[in-house]
Amino acid sequence: MEVAFALSDWEQNRDLCHEYLSSLVYRMDSYLEDQMERCEVFTMYLDGVRAGFAAKQKDELYFFHLPKRWLGMAPEVFAQVIEKLAIKAVVFQTHDALLVSLVCDWEFGKEKIAYLFADGGRSEKPHCAYPQVEFKLAGVKDAALIEAKTGDFFDRLAERIAQGTIYKLVCGDELLGCGIIERSRWFADCASIGMITCREHRGRGVGQTILWHLKEVCYEEGLAPIAGCWYYNTLSRKTLRRAGMYPVARLLRANLIGRETIPERTGNPPGEDVGPKAGQPAAQQP
């Protein structure tokens, strides 16, 4: 079987991309959609037939897809992706069943990147320690204050404010925190939400209140809210849980060491070596 790669883009692979996204158990959040846009996309051809895609950033593979008719060849095709596209690491969602299973055939070092959350539904409005708070869209005049209070939390802040995706929670003239809603570019029924509490107002129900309002905006627009946060941001994870979100998946990086080669065996564990090199330990190939 000959595997060939042609540099392309998502538009040229739109049918395969929709097929891939439909195979996921959960929706992808806006962070992963951003990663998609930053990827180099390669259409894969098996014996000259268009058969799937692989997408990478530098030497990291982010997305890999083969339709069902080709799944029997997936391990070998994946191995050629690693070799021919010079892949050293794979960034994968734990709800991407095919990619997870293929990575499991390799030895790798694991890095935990993010928690991914789904919504548990409407909840009671949380208590906020500040009286008469207001939740509203941020305006152009708010940009300098938001940047001063939140640092680089929001990239392209001015653009996002102009698009009407940034919200603020205030008490009088005091900025308590901010939130964001990003409609999915690939899933018509969901939007990613996120929030940040200004440092001096933490621990007073601000983050949970912002998330509650963001969820309500999503419901009003007929959207299912989803979210993600850095794996080690335990405070955000707690706040998301309190706001009725629950973790459904993880985002990990597998730093590849080598593909495991197992000698011929039979039986149940511990099994019996039956190949020509019976009794020798499994080899590793780079």
C-alpha positions as CSV (number, residue, x, y, z in Angstrom):
1,M,0.0,0.0,0.0
2,E,1.4,3.4,-1.0
3,V,0.5,6.4,1.2
4,A,1.0,9.8,-0.3
5,F,0.4,13.3,1.1
6,A,-0.7,16.5,-0.6
7,L,-0.6,19.8,1.1
8,S,-4.2,21.2,1.1
9,D,-6.6,23.1,3.4
10,W,-9.8,22.5,5.4
11,E,-12.0,23.7,2.6
12,Q,-10.6,21.0,0.2
13,N,-11.3,18.5,3.0
14,R,-14.6,19.8,4.1
15,D,-16.5,16.6,3.6
16,L,-13.9,14.6,5.5
17,C,-13.7,17.2,8.2
18,H,-17.5,17.1,8.8
19,E,-17.2,13.3,8.9
20,Y,-14.4,13.5,11.5
21,L,-16.2,16.0,13.7
22,S,-19.4,13.9,13.6
23,S,-17.3,11.0,15.0
24,L,-16.4,12.9,18.1
25,V,-18.3,12.0,21.3
26,Y,-18.3,15.7,22.4
27,R,-18.0,19.0,20.7
28,M,-14.7,20.8,20.2
29,D,-14.2,24.1,22.0
30,S,-12.9,27.3,20.4
31,Y,-9.3,26.6,21.5
32,L,-9.2,23.5,19.4
33,E,-10.9,25.2,16.5
34,D,-8.2,27.9,16.7
35,Q,-5.6,25.1,16.6
36,M,-7.3,23.7,13.5
37,E,-6.9,27.0,11.7
38,R,-3.2,27.1,12.5
39,C,-2.5,23.7,11.2
40,E,-1.0,22.6,7.9
41,V,-3.5,20.2,6.4
42,F,-2.5,17.2,4.3
43,T,-4.9,15.1,2.2
44,M,-3.9,11.5,2.4
45,Y,-4.0,9.2,-0.7
46,L,-3.9,5.4,-0.3
47,D,-2.8,3.8,-3.6
48,G,-3.9,6.9,-5.4
49,V,-7.3,7.2,-3.8
50,R,-8.2,10.2,-1.6
51,A,-8.7,8.6,1.8
52,G,-8.4,11.0,4.8
53,F,-6.4,13.8,6.2
54,A,-3.6,14.7,8.7
55,A,-3.1,18.1,10.2
56,K,-0.1,19.4,12.1
57,Q,1.7,22.4,13.5
58,K,5.4,22.1,13.0
59,D,6.3,18.6,14.3
60,E,3.1,18.1,16.3
61,L,0.2,16.2,14.9
62,Y,-3.2,17.6,16.0
63,F,-5.8,15.8,13.7
64,F,-5.9,12.5,11.9
65,H,-8.9,10.9,10.1
66,L,-9.6,7.9,8.0
67,P,-13.2,6.9,7.0
68,K,-14.5,3.5,8.1
69,R,-13.6,1.7,4.9
70,W,-9.9,2.4,5.6
71,L,-9.7,1.7,9.4
72,G,-8.1,-1.7,9.0
73,M,-5.1,0.1,7.5
74,A,-5.1,2.9,10.1
75,P,-2.1,1.8,12.2
76,E,0.2,1.5,9.2
77,V,-1.1,4.8,7.7
78,F,-0.6,6.5,11.0
79,A,3.0,5.2,11.2
80,Q,3.7,6.7,7.8
81,V,2.2,10.0,8.9
82,I,4.7,10.0,11.8
83,E,7.6,9.2,9.6
84,K,6.9,11.2,6.4
85,L,5.6,14.3,8.2
86,A,8.4,14.2,10.7
87,I,6.0,14.1,13.7
88,K,7.5,14.1,17.2
89,A,4.4,14.6,19.3
90,V,0.6,14.1,19.0
91,V,-1.9,16.5,20.7
92,F,-5.1,14.7,21.1
93,Q,-8.6,14.9,22.7
94,T,-9.5,11.9,24.8
95,H,-12.8,11.7,23.0
96,D,-11.1,11.2,19.6
97,A,-11.4,7.4,19.8
98,L,-9.3,6.7,16.6
99,L,-6.4,8.9,17.4
100,V,-6.3,7.8,21.1
101,S,-6.2,4.1,20.1
102,L,-3.5,4.7,17.5
103,V,-1.3,6.6,19.9
104,C,-1.7,3.8,22.4
105,D,0.4,1.5,20.1
106,W,3.4,3.8,20.7
107,E,5.5,4.5,23.7
108,F,5.3,8.2,24.7
109,G,5.8,10.7,27.4
110,K,2.5,12.3,28.5
111,E,1.8,16.0,29.1
112,K,-1.6,17.1,30.4
113,I,-2.8,20.3,28.7
114,A,-6.5,21.0,29.4
115,Y,-9.8,19.9,30.9
116,L,-12.8,20.0,28.5
117,F,-16.3,20.6,29.9
118,A,-19.9,20.1,28.9
119,D,-23.0,21.7,30.3
120,G,-25.2,20.1,33.0
121,G,-28.1,22.5,32.3
122,R,-29.7,25.5,34.0
123,S,-29.0,26.2,37.6
124,E,-30.0,28.7,40.2
125,K,-28.4,32.1,40.0
126,P,-25.4,32.0,42.3
127,H,-24.7,34.4,45.2
128,C,-22.3,37.2,44.6
129,A,-20.8,39.1,47.5
130,Y,-21.3,42.4,45.7
131,P,-24.7,44.2,45.7
132,Q,-26.3,45.3,42.5
133,V,-23.9,43.9,40.0
134,E,-24.5,44.5,36.3
135,F,-23.6,42.0,33.5
136,K,-23.4,43.6,30.1
137,L,-21.4,43.7,26.8
138,A,-18.1,45.4,27.0
139,G,-17.6,48.5,24.8
140,V,-14.6,50.0,23.0
141,K,-14.0,52.4,25.9
142,D,-13.6,49.4,28.3
143,A,-10.6,47.9,26.4
144,A,-7.8,49.7,28.3
145,L,-9.3,48.8,31.7
146,I,-10.0,45.2,30.7
147,E,-6.4,44.8,29.5
148,A,-5.0,46.4,32.6
149,K,-7.1,44.1,34.9
150,T,-6.8,40.8,32.9
151,G,-3.4,41.1,31.2
152,D,-3.2,38.8,28.1
153,F,-6.1,36.6,29.0
154,F,-8.0,37.8,25.9
155,D,-6.1,37.8,22.6
156,R,-7.3,40.2,19.9
157,L,-9.3,42.1,22.6
158,A,-10.3,45.1,20.5
159,E,-11.5,42.8,17.7
160,R,-13.5,40.6,20.1
161,I,-15.1,43.6,21.7
162,A,-16.1,44.9,18.3
163,Q,-17.6,41.5,17.5
164,G,-19.7,41.6,20.7
165,T,-18.2,38.6,22.3
166,I,-16.7,40.1,25.5
167,Y,-18.9,40.7,28.5
168,K,-18.2,42.5,31.8
169,L,-19.5,42.2,35.4
170,V,-19.4,45.5,37.3
171,C,-20.4,46.9,40.6
172,G,-20.8,50.6,40.0
173,D,-17.6,51.7,38.2
174,E,-15.6,48.8,39.5
175,L,-14.8,46.0,37.1
176,L,-15.2,42.6,38.8
177,G,-14.4,40.3,35.9
178,C,-15.1,39.5,32.3
179,G,-16.5,36.7,30.2
180,I,-16.4,35.6,26.6
181,I,-18.8,33.7,24.3
182,E,-17.4,32.3,21.0
183,R,-19.9,30.6,18.6
184,S,-18.5,27.4,17.2
185,R,-17.3,27.7,13.6
186,W,-18.0,24.0,12.9
187,F,-20.9,23.1,15.2
188,A,-24.1,25.1,14.7
189,D,-25.5,24.2,18.1
190,C,-22.9,25.3,20.6
191,A,-20.6,28.1,21.8
192,S,-17.5,28.2,24.0
193,I,-17.7,30.2,27.2
194,G,-14.9,31.5,29.5
195,M,-14.4,33.9,32.2
196,I,-11.7,35.7,34.3
197,T,-12.1,37.3,37.7
198,C,-10.0,40.4,38.5
199,R,-7.4,39.4,41.1
200,E,-8.7,41.6,43.9
201,H,-12.3,40.2,43.6
202,R,-11.5,36.5,43.7
203,G,-13.4,34.2,46.2
204,R,-16.6,36.3,46.2
205,G,-18.7,34.5,43.6
206,V,-17.7,36.7,40.7
207,G,-16.5,33.9,38.3
208,Q,-19.6,31.7,39.0
209,T,-21.9,34.7,38.4
210,I,-20.2,35.5,35.1
211,L,-20.5,31.9,33.9
212,W,-24.2,31.8,34.9
213,H,-24.9,34.8,32.8
214,L,-22.9,33.5,29.9
215,K,-24.9,30.3,30.0
216,E,-28.1,32.2,30.0
217,V,-27.1,34.1,26.9
218,C,-26.3,30.8,25.2
219,Y,-29.7,29.4,26.2
220,E,-31.5,32.4,24.8
221,E,-29.7,32.0,21.5
222,G,-30.4,28.2,21.4
223,L,-26.8,27.3,21.9
224,A,-25.3,24.6,24.2
225,P,-22.4,26.1,26.3
226,I,-19.1,24.2,26.4
227,A,-15.8,25.2,28.0
228,G,-12.2,24.3,28.6
229,C,-9.4,25.4,30.9
230,W,-5.7,24.7,31.5
231,Y,-5.3,21.3,33.2
232,Y,-3.6,22.7,36.3
233,N,-5.9,25.7,36.8
234,T,-7.7,24.1,39.7
235,L,-9.6,27.3,40.6
236,S,-11.2,27.6,37.2
237,R,-12.1,23.9,37.3
238,K,-13.9,24.4,40.6
239,T,-15.7,27.4,39.4
240,L,-16.9,25.7,36.2
241,R,-18.2,22.8,38.3
242,R,-20.1,25.1,40.6
243,A,-21.6,26.8,37.6
244,G,-23.1,23.5,36.4
245,M,-20.4,22.4,33.9
246,Y,-18.8,19.0,34.2
247,P,-15.6,17.6,32.8
248,V,-16.1,15.1,29.9
249,A,-12.6,14.9,28.3
250,R,-9.0,15.9,28.5
251,L,-6.5,17.3,26.1
252,L,-3.1,15.7,26.2
253,R,0.3,15.8,24.4
254,A,2.0,12.5,23.6
255,N,5.8,13.0,23.1
256,L,6.5,10.0,20.9
257,I,9.4,7.7,21.8
258,G,8.8,4.8,19.4
259,R,6.3,2.3,18.1
260,E,6.2,-0.9,20.1
261,T,6.9,-4.1,18.2
262,I,5.6,-7.2,19.9
263,P,6.9,-10.7,19.1
264,E,4.6,-13.5,18.0
265,R,2.6,-14.7,21.0
266,T,-0.4,-16.9,21.9
267,G,-2.7,-17.5,24.8
268,N,-3.9,-15.3,27.6
269,P,-1.5,-13.4,29.9
270,P,1.3,-14.1,30.5
271,G,1.1,-15.9,27.1
272,E,3.7,-17.8,25.2
273,D,6.2,-16.5,22.6
274,V,5.9,-18.5,19.4
275,G,7.9,-16.5,17.0
276,P,11.5,-17.1,15.7
277,K,12.9,-14.9,18.5
278,A,10.8,-16.4,21.3
279,G,11.8,-15.4,24.7
280,Q,13.4,-12.1,23.7
281,P,11.9,-8.8,24.9
282,A,9.8,-6.7,22.6
283,A,11.9,-4.3,20.4
284,Q,11.4,-0.6,20.0
285,Q,11.7,1.0,16.6
286,P,12.4,4.7,16.4
